[in-house]
Amino acid sequence: MAPRTRRSLAVAGALLAGALAAGLTLTAVEPALASTQAPAAVPTPPSNLKASNITETTVDLAWNASTSSVGLAAYDIYHDGQLTKSVDGKTLKATVTGLTQNTSYGFYINARDTKGGVSQASNTVQVTTKKSSDNTPPTAPTGLKVAGVTANSISLTWTKSTDNVGVTGYTVLEGSSQVGLATTNSFTVQGLAPNSSHTYTVTARDAAGNASKPSAAVTGKTSGGGGGSGTTPGQVTKVADDSDVPWGLVTLPDGTILFNERDTHNLIHLDPKTGTKTTAGTVPGVSGTNGEGGLLGLELSPTFTSDSWIYAYFTTASDNRIARFKYTNGKLDASSQQVLLKGILRNQFHNGGRLRFGPDGKLYAGVGDGENGNNAQDLNSLNGKILRLNPDGSVPSDNPFPGKYVWSYGHRNVEGLAFDSKGRLWEAELGNSIMDELNLIQKGGDYGWPSCEGTSGSGCGNSKFVKPVQTWPVANASPSGLAIVHDVLFMAALRGQRLYRMQITGDSTTKPVAYFDGTYGRLRTVEPAPDGGLWLTNSSGDKDSTPNNSKDAIFHVQLN
């Protein structure tokens, strides 16, 4: 169905006036929905995936065949959203190598047909690789001492441990709680309150997962001061706990918070002064994907105080879509739902989901490739794109490709969007197995996926591809949320379990600096707070669609 345009609305208005003049009785109908053409037939999902012969670094997988009306080209083998290998469409088994010992993986299979169509995922099989025969733990760290303090941090150093194979890292503990992860013999614990005392120990770990005994304890006290209106992360305060996955988060005009829970599909009102949470309603029609689909992005209308619209990006049983709802008197009016855009392909992972209104009054949406990289280069597909919509769901007349929602393309999985003081759009994007990206978005720009992942890939030499501003190894980032305060970028990292800070300098940024490495776990969403600080959420239990199986929180980060 074609999207609405000014011309079609004008014609409709003329017809309406004529009908009324003729004395006809009119029946109200739902506004036309903007959508793509009906999706082409795709293979059925592979079934009965099983794992066997699990070793420290390998696993054998076998599954039942998919069916396809046009023929099967391949099966793509994933774990946790990451493509690991592909086999031809006649092969129903594979051995996955290169795994890490004593590590859990969620494997699933997608079928790909000869026309490029990709199925939904098979069942997921959970695999934990065998533990190494190495049972010897490292020696305990020694010489732990306080190397320095500020109003919000305590820096620690210690003497390196030894191990019969090799030390891979250290865990910093306050009591029994992990407050940091280090790869060297030093760490700075951040986010602390001024004039507060803290006692720490450190353990060493090796590749087999063996942990040493703890070091002797050391106590440090932060200095006085802190506060201010700068851009350096300072004291972190927990605002509220949550048992689901907080994904989208917005600040209401009165300074309170609305956030959504991905797997319960609930919208939650939070008073940050008291920590009181109230369920404001449930978004209807949301469906999980046994992965990272569900109730995702959330955004307020730029004219919320007068129109009460909130916008949501969510997965249904058949697609991903964008809709808006009225939020009045602290409640979500589910009956007011207007679907603005549907037909965005869904899959177990790579659903994207971030929403952001720009200073131009347009709604921008970060969309994943639906686990089909070819979608990212197809301008007739909504997937693997940043989309730009008018607030009513129509296509803006000044979009780069006439009649299309596409603003930029060649993206893998977009979960971070933010605008700087010049009105420029920045984007954080999850890579597959090599590089994650920070991009400065150009109107109509092609960002290279799937030929190019970050700066890696045979197609990266293509001059039409827009190069990333920053890249990270996927283990150090896997970025989700993105926020800008005083032209400083803050990027939340899931797998990297840290918050990156970067000052915008022209079309680039300063070198990324990491904060809170391992302190709060996987970080999902970061948003500006009205006092000049940040809201920050973490994200455990986020590899399935099971409600209330997480131990997450919403934090406030003071910027000094």
C-alpha positions in Angstrom: 0.0 0.0 0.0 1.5 3.3 -1.0 2.3 5.8 1.8 0.1 8.8 2.3 1.2 12.1 0.6 0.0 15.7 0.6 -1.6 15.1 -2.7 -3.6 12.1 -1.6 -4.7 13.9 1.5 -5.9 16.8 -0.6 -7.8 14.5 -2.9 -9.4 12.8 0.1 -10.4 16.2 1.5 -12.1 17.2 -1.7 -14.0 13.9 -1.8 -15.0 14.3 1.8 -16.4 17.8 1.1 -18.3 16.6 -1.9 -19.8 13.7 0.0 -21.0 15.9 2.8 -22.5 18.3 0.3 -24.4 15.5 -1.2 -25.8 14.5 2.1 -24.1 11.1 2.2 -23.6 9.2 5.5 -19.9 8.5 6.1 -18.4 5.7 8.2 -15.1 6.4 10.0 -12.3 4.0 9.0 -8.7 3.6 10.3 -6.2 5.8 8.5 -4.2 4.0 5.7 -1.1 2.3 7.0 2.2 3.0 5.4 3.9 -0.3 4.4 6.0 -2.0 1.9 4.7 -4.4 -0.7 3.7 -7.8 0.5 6.9 -9.8 1.4 8.0 -12.5 -1.0 7.7 -16.1 0.1 10.7 -17.2 2.1 11.8 -20.7 3.2 10.2 -22.4 6.2 12.4 -22.3 9.3 14.8 -25.2 9.7 13.6 -27.5 12.5 14.7 -29.9 15.2 18.2 -28.4 15.6 20.3 -30.6 17.8 23.9 -30.4 19.2 26.3 -33.2 19.8 30.0 -34.0 20.3 30.6 -30.9 22.4 34.3 -30.2 23.1 36.2 -27.3 24.6 36.2 -25.5 21.2 33.8 -27.3 18.8 30.2 -28.6 18.5 28.4 -30.6 15.9 25.0 -29.4 14.8 22.3 -31.2 12.8 18.8 -30.1 11.7 15.8 -30.9 9.5 15.5 -29.3 6.1 13.5 -26.2 5.3 11.2 -26.1 2.3 11.2 -23.4 -0.4 9.2 -22.8 -3.5 12.3 -21.5 -5.4 15.0 -23.8 -4.0 17.4 -23.6 -1.1 20.8 -21.9 -1.5 22.3 -22.2 2.0 21.9 -22.5 5.7 23.4 -19.8 7.8 24.5 -20.8 11.3 24.3 -18.2 14.0 24.9 -17.9 17.7 23.4 -15.0 19.7 23.0 -12.9 16.6 26.5 -13.6 15.2 26.9 -15.4 11.9 29.5 -18.2 12.4 29.4 -20.1 9.1 27.2 -21.1 6.2 26.7 -24.4 4.4 25.0 -25.2 1.1 21.2 -25.8 0.9 21.6 -29.6 0.6 23.8 -29.9 3.8 22.0 -30.6 7.1 24.9 -30.7 9.5 28.0 -28.7 10.3 30.8 -28.5 12.8 31.4 -25.2 14.4 34.9 -24.5 15.5 36.8 -21.7 17.2 34.6 -21.6 20.3 35.8 -20.6 23.8 36.0 -23.3 26.5 33.4 -23.3 29.3 31.2 -20.7 27.5 27.5 -20.8 26.7 26.2 -20.2 23.2 22.7 -20.1 21.7 22.9 -21.7 18.2 20.1 -21.4 15.6 19.9 -21.7 11.8 18.3 -19.6 9.1 17.6 -21.0 5.6 18.4 -18.9 2.6 16.7 -19.4 -0.8 18.1 -18.9 -4.4 16.4 -15.5 -4.6 18.0 -14.2 -1.4 14.9 -14.7 0.9 15.8 -15.7 4.5 13.6 -17.8 6.8 12.8 -17.1 10.4 15.1 -18.9 12.8 15.0 -22.5 13.8 14.7 -23.5 17.4 17.6 -22.4 19.5 19.8 -25.0 21.1 21.9 -23.9 24.1 25.4 -25.3 24.2 28.1 -24.9 26.9 31.5 -25.9 25.8 33.5 -28.2 28.0 35.8 -26.9 30.6 39.5 -27.2 30.1 41.4 -29.9 31.8 43.4 -27.1 33.3 42.2 -27.0 37.0 45.1 -24.9 38.3 44.0 -21.4 39.3 46.3 -18.4 39.1 48.1 -17.2 42.2 46.3 -14.5 44.2 47.2 -10.9 43.3 49.5 -9.3 45.8 50.4 -5.7 46.7 47.0 -4.3 46.2 47.0 -0.6 47.0 45.2 2.7 46.3 47.1 4.6 43.6 44.9 7.7 43.6 41.4 9.1 44.3 39.1 11.8 43.0 35.7 12.8 44.2 34.1 10.0 42.2 36.8 7.4 41.7 39.5 5.2 43.4 42.4 3.9 41.4 44.0 0.6 42.3 47.2 -1.2 41.4 48.6 -4.6 42.3 51.3 -7.1 41.4 50.5 -9.4 38.6 49.4 -13.0 39.3 51.1 -16.0 37.7 49.5 -19.1 36.1 50.6 -22.4 34.7 49.0 -21.4 31.3 48.4 -17.7 31.5 46.4 -15.0 33.3 43.7 -13.6 31.1 42.3 -10.9 33.4 41.3 -9.7 36.9 38.0 -9.1 38.7 37.7 -6.2 41.1 35.3 -6.8 44.0 33.7 -4.7 46.7 32.5 -7.4 49.2 31.0 -10.1 46.9 29.9 -7.7 44.2 31.9 -7.3 41.0 32.7 -3.6 40.4 35.2 -4.0 37.5 37.0 -6.1 35.0 40.6 -5.5 34.1 43.1 -7.0 31.6 46.1 -5.4 33.3 47.2 -5.0 36.9 45.4 -1.7 37.5 41.8 -0.4 37.5 39.9 2.7 38.4 36.6 2.2 40.1 34.3 5.0 39.0 30.8 6.4 39.7 31.5 6.7 43.5 30.0 9.3 45.9 32.3 12.0 47.3 33.8 11.4 50.8 32.9 7.7 50.7 35.0 4.8 51.8 35.2 1.5 49.9 37.1 -1.7 50.5 38.2 -3.8 47.6 39.8 -7.2 46.8 41.0 -8.5 43.4 41.0 -12.0 41.9 42.8 -13.3 38.8 41.4 -15.6 36.2 42.8 -17.8 33.4 41.4 -19.0 30.1 39.9 -22.1 31.7 37.8 -19.9 34.0 39.8 -20.8 37.1 39.7 -17.9 39.6 42.4 -17.3 42.2 41.9 -16.6 45.8 41.3 -13.0 46.6 44.0 -10.6 47.3 44.4 -8.9 50.6 41.8 -6.1 51.0 42.5 -2.4 50.7 40.3 0.5 51.7 40.2 3.9 49.9 38.2 7.1 50.4 37.1 9.4 47.7 37.8 13.1 48.1 35.3 15.9 48.5 33.9 18.0 45.7 32.6 16.8 42.4 29.3 18.0 40.8 29.1 20.7 38.3 27.8 20.8 34.7 30.6 19.3 32.7 30.8 16.2 30.5 32.9 13.8 32.5 31.1 10.9 34.1 31.0 11.3 37.9 28.8 9.8 40.6 26.4 7.1 39.6 23.2 6.5 41.6 20.8 3.7 41.1 17.3 5.1 40.5 15.4 1.8 40.4 15.7 -2.0 39.8 13.8 -3.8 37.1 13.3 -7.5 36.4 12.8 -7.2 32.7 14.9 -5.5 29.9 14.6 -1.7 30.0 15.0 -0.7 26.3 13.5 2.6 25.3 13.6 5.5 27.8 12.3 9.1 27.6 12.1 12.0 30.0 8.6 13.6 30.4 8.2 17.3 30.7 7.8 17.1 34.5 11.2 15.4 34.8 9.9 11.9 35.4 10.7 8.9 33.2 8.9 6.6 30.9 10.6 3.4 29.9 9.5 0.2 28.3 10.2 -3.4 29.2 11.2 -5.4 26.1 9.7 -8.8 27.1 6.7 -7.8 29.2 5.7 -5.2 26.6 4.8 -2.9 29.4 5.3 0.9 29.6 6.6 2.0 33.0 6.4 5.4 34.7 9.3 6.1 37.0 9.7 8.9 39.5 13.5 9.3 39.7 13.2 11.2 43.0 11.5 8.3 44.9 12.2 5.3 42.7 8.5 4.6 42.5 7.4 2.6 39.4 3.9 2.4 38.0 2.8 0.4 35.0 1.2 2.8 32.6 -0.1 0.2 30.2 0.8 -2.6 27.8 1.5 -2.1 24.1 -0.8 -4.4 22.2 0.3 -6.9 19.6 3.9 -7.1 20.6 5.7 -10.5 20.1 9.1 -11.7 21.1 11.5 -13.6 18.8 13.3 -15.8 21.3 16.1 -13.4 20.8 16.2 -9.6 20.7 12.8 -8.7 19.3 10.0 -7.2 21.4 9.1 -3.8 22.6 12.1 -1.7 21.6 12.5 2.0 20.9 10.4 4.7 22.6 10.2 8.4 21.7 8.1 11.5 22.6 6.5 13.7 20.1 8.3 17.1 19.7 4.9 18.6 20.6 4.1 16.1 23.3 2.7 18.8 25.7 0.0 19.6 23.2 -0.6 16.3 21.4 0.3 13.6 24.0 1.8 11.3 21.3 4.4 8.7 22.2 6.1 6.6 19.5 7.1 3.0 19.8 9.1 0.6 17.7 8.1 -3.1 18.3 8.1 -6.6 16.9 4.9 -8.4 16.1 4.3 -12.0 15.0 4.8 -11.0 11.4 7.1 -7.9 11.3 8.6 -4.9 13.0 6.6 -1.7 13.0 6.4 1.8 14.3 3.2 3.1 15.9 2.1 6.0 18.1 -0.2 6.1 21.1 -1.7 8.8 23.3 -0.3 9.0 26.8 -2.6 11.0 29.1 -3.0 11.2 32.8 -0.2 8.8 33.4 -1.7 6.0 31.3 -1.1 4.5 27.8 -4.3 4.7 25.7 -3.9 1.4 23.7 -7.1 2.2 21.8 -5.5 5.3 20.3 -2.9 3.2 18.4 -2.0 4.5 14.9 0.4 2.2 13.0 2.6 4.5 11.0 4.9 2.0 9.3 4.7 -1.8 9.1 6.4 -4.5 7.0 9.9 -4.1 8.5 11.2 -7.7 8.4 11.8 -9.3 11.7 14.0 -12.2 12.8 15.4 -13.6 16.0 18.1 -10.9 16.1 19.0 -7.8 14.0 15.7 -6.0 14.5 17.3 -2.6 15.3 14.7 -0.5 17.1 16.0 2.9 18.2 13.8 6.0 17.6 14.8 9.6 17.6 13.1 12.8 16.6 15.5 15.2 14.8 15.6 19.0 15.1 13.8 19.0 11.7 10.8 17.5 13.4 11.2 14.2 11.5 11.2 10.8 13.1 14.4 8.7 12.5 14.4 4.9 13.1 17.4 2.6 13.2 16.5 -0.8 11.5 18.4 -4.0 11.5 19.0 -6.2 8.4 16.6 -8.9 9.6 19.6 -11.4 9.5 19.8 -10.9 5.7 22.7 -8.7 4.7 21.3 -8.3 1.2 18.5 -6.2 2.6 20.9 -3.5 3.6 21.8 -2.7 0.0 18.2 -3.0 -1.3 16.5 0.4 -1.5 13.2 -1.3 -1.8 13.7 -2.9 1.6 13.1 -1.1 4.9 15.8 -3.3 6.6 19.4 -2.4 7.2 18.6 1.3 7.0 18.0 4.5 8.9 14.5 5.5 8.0 13.0 9.0 8.1 9.3 9.6 8.6 7.0 12.5 9.1 5.3 12.4 12.5 2.1 11.1 10.9 3.9 8.2 9.1 4.1 9.7 5.6 7.3 9.9 3.6 9.0 13.3 3.8 9.2 15.0 0.4 12.9 15.8 0.9 14.1 12.3 1.6 17.0 11.3 -0.7 15.1 8.6 -2.6 11.7 9.9 -3.7 8.8 8.1 -2.2 11.0 6.0 0.1 11.5 6.2 3.8 15.3 5.4 3.4 17.6 8.1 4.8 20.8 6.0 4.8 21.5 2.4 4.0 24.2 -0.3 4.2 23.7 -0.9 7.9 23.8 -4.2 9.8 22.0 -3.5 13.1 21.3 0.1 14.3 20.6 0.6 18.0 22.1 4.0 18.7 21.0 7.4 17.3 21.7 10.9 18.5 21.8 14.5 17.1 24.6 17.0 17.8 24.3 20.8 18.2 24.6 21.3 14.5 21.6 19.0 13.8 23.8 16.2 12.5 22.8 12.5 13.1 25.3 10.1 14.7 24.7 6.4 14.7 26.1 3.4 16.6 26.0 0.0 14.8 26.7 -3.6 15.8 29.1 -5.5 13.6 29.1 -9.3 13.2 32.4 -10.7 14.5 35.1 -8.2 13.7 34.1 -4.5 14.1 31.4 -2.3 15.5 31.0 1.3 14.2 30.3 4.9 15.1 29.1 6.7 12.0 28.2 10.3 11.1 25.2 9.9 8.9 25.0 11.5 5.5 21.7 11.9 3.6 21.5 9.0 1.2 24.8 7.6 2.4 25.8 4.0 1.9 27.7 2.5 4.9 28.9 -0.6 3.2 27.2 -3.6 4.9 27.4 -6.5 4.0 30.5 -5.9 1.8 32.3 -4.0 4.6 32.2 -4.5 8.3 33.8 -1.4 9.9 37.0 -1.1 7.9 37.2 -4.9 7.3 36.0 -6.6 4.1 36.7 -7.0 0.4 34.4 -4.2 -0.4 35.8 -1.5 1.9 37.7 0.0 -1.0 34.5 1.1 -2.7 34.7 4.8 -2.9 30.9 5.2 -2.5 30.9 3.7 1.0 31.0 6.2 3.9 33.8 5.3 6.2 33.1 4.9 10.0 34.3 7.6 12.4 35.3 5.1 15.0 35.5 1.3 15.2 35.9 -1.2 18.0 36.5 -5.0 18.2 33.1 -6.5 18.8 34.2 -7.9 22.2 34.9 -4.3 23.4 31.7 -2.7 22.3 28.5 -4.2 20.7 26.9 -0.7 21.0 23.3 0.0 21.7 22.3 3.4 23.1 23.8 6.7 22.1 23.4 10.1 23.7 25.0 13.6 23.1 25.5 16.2 25.8 27.3 19.4 25.0 28.6 17.8 21.8 30.1 14.9 23.8 29.0 11.4 22.6 28.2 8.7 25.2 27.9 5.2 23.8 26.5 2.3 25.8 28.2 -1.1 25.1 26.6 -4.4 25.7 29.3 -7.0 25.2 32.0 -4.5 26.2 30.1 -3.7 29.5 31.3 -0.1 29.5 30.3 3.5 28.6 32.4 5.3 26.0 32.9 9.0 26.0 34.0 10.9 22.9 34.2 14.7 22.2 32.9 15.6 18.8 35.6 17.5 16.8 34.4 18.5 13.3 33.5 15.4 11.4 35.4 13.2 13.9 35.7 12.6 17.6 38.5 12.4 20.2 39.8 8.9 21.1 37.1 7.0 22.9 37.6 6.7 26.7 35.9 3.9 28.6 34.0 4.3 31.9 32.5 1.7 34.3 34.2 -1.3 32.6 32.4 -4.3 34.0 30.9 -2.3 36.9 27.2 -2.5 35.8 27.3 -5.4 33.3 25.9 -5.1 29.8 24.8 -1.5 29.1 21.8 -1.0 26.8 20.4 2.6 26.8 21.9 6.0 27.6 19.8 9.2 27.4 20.3 12.8 28.5 18.8 13.6 31.9 17.2 17.1 32.5 19.8 18.0 35.1 22.6 17.8 32.5 23.6 14.2 33.5 22.6 10.9 31.9 20.1 8.1 32.4 21.7 4.7 31.9 20.2 1.2 31.8 21.9 -2.2 31.9 20.7 -5.3 30.1 21.0 -8.9 31.4 18.8 -11.8 30.4 18.4 -10.2 27.0 19.1 -13.2 24.7 15.5 -14.6 24.9 12.0 -13.3 25.1 11.2 -14.5 28.6 9.6 -11.8 30.7 11.0 -10.9 34.1 14.1 -13.1 34.0 16.5 -10.2 34.2 18.2 -8.3 37.0 18.6 -4.8 35.6 18.4 -1.3 36.7 18.1 2.4 35.7 20.9 4.6 36.9 21.6 8.3 37.0 25.1 9.4 35.9 26.3 12.8 37.1 28.5 14.7 34.7 31.2 16.9 36.2 
